[in-house]
Amino acid sequence: MTINIFKARIRSPKDALIHLAFGCTIGYLIGFLLIFDGDYDISEHISLVGHEKPTQKAENFNLRCVIIIHRATHKPEKIISALSDGYTKHCQETIYFTNNQKVFDKFQKNHTMYYVDSSLNHFYWSFYQYVMEFSSKVPSQWTFIGDDQTYLIVPNLRNVLHNFDSEKPVVLGKVRDTSTFFSWLFPLSSFKKISVRGGIVFSNSAIDKLSACKGFFFARASDYALYDCSDSHNVQIADPFDEDALRLFNDLPPKQIIAPDSKLFRTSSMKGGKCSDHAVSFGQLSEKNMRVLEYGMTLKVFGRGGLETSESNETTTT
C-alpha cells in the first residue's frame, strides 16, 4: 500500500487556507515576543524624594564630577567647552577621562584629564571600574560619573542628596529590569541594571565596596555589573522619583521623553511623557542641547508656581 503524504496533508483549498492562517498567527506571535522590550521599574529601589527648602548648607556639600570622553566623540572641543560653561562650574572638582590620545594631548594642560590606554569604553565594567577607582584616590563626599552626552543639574542633585547619608554605601541612578518573555531561557543571567547613560552618583564608601567587585561571573556590561555588584556587596541602590512619581535620573534627552519621534527612544505611557521639574540628569545630549538646557535653567517662569522672594519665605503668585 502506497500513501502520498503530500496529497494526504492538504485535501482542499480550505485546509490550505487554515494552515496558512495558523502559520501566520504563530509567526506573528513569535515575532511579537522577540521584539517585546521588557523595561520596568524596580519598586524596591524607588526612593520618593521630597523637595522642601534644604536645610543643609552649601559648604557642607562636596561633589566630584567625573566625565568620560568617548574616543569617537565628534568635535570634543565643543563638548568640553559646553561642560566647562555649564554644570562643572558647580562641582568642587572635575576630572576627565578619555581613550582618545589626540583629545588628551590637546586639553590636558587646561583641564584635569587622564588618558586610558584601552580600546574599550565605559560601557565595559573593567573600564568603568578603573575610572571609578582612579578618580576616588582622594576621598570625596559624593562622586558623579557621566559621559560626554550626560548633563547634570547640580542644584537638583544637591536637594536629592539631602535625603541620603554620605557616610553609608549608596548608589543613585536610573534602575530598570529588562527581563523579557524569554528571560527564563537564561536563568543564570541578570536582567537588572543601573543605566550609565543617565549618570550615576556614588558615596565614597560605595566606591570602596564596588572596587572590590571583580570576578569571572559578573557581567561585562557596566549597567548590569553595577547592579549585580551593588546587590552582592550590600550597597544601597536608589532610583529617586519626585512627588509626582516622575524619574529624576534620565538616560534620554528631554525632547525624547516629552515627544519621542523614534522607536529607538521609548517612554512609558504611565509617565505621560513628562519631565520632572526636579530632574537631576539627562543623557544622550548634543553640545547644542546642553547649552539650551543650561540657558533654560536661568529663565524665571511666573505663573501658578509663584515666585519665591529672597527676603522672606513668602510666595507671591501672579
Secondary structure by P-SEA (a helix, b strand, c coil): ccccccccccccaaaaaaaaaaaaaaaaaaaaaaabbbbbbccccbbbbbbcccccccccbbbbbbbbbbccccaaaaaaaaaaacccccccbbbbbbccaaaaaacccccbbbbbccccccccaaaaaaaaaaaacccccbbbbbccccccaaaaaaaaaccccccccccccbbbbbcccccccccccccbbbbcccbbbbcaaaaaaaaacccccccccaaaaaaaaaaaabbbbbbcccccccccccccccccccccccccbbbbccccccccccccccccccaaaaaaaaaaaaccccccbbbbbccccccccc
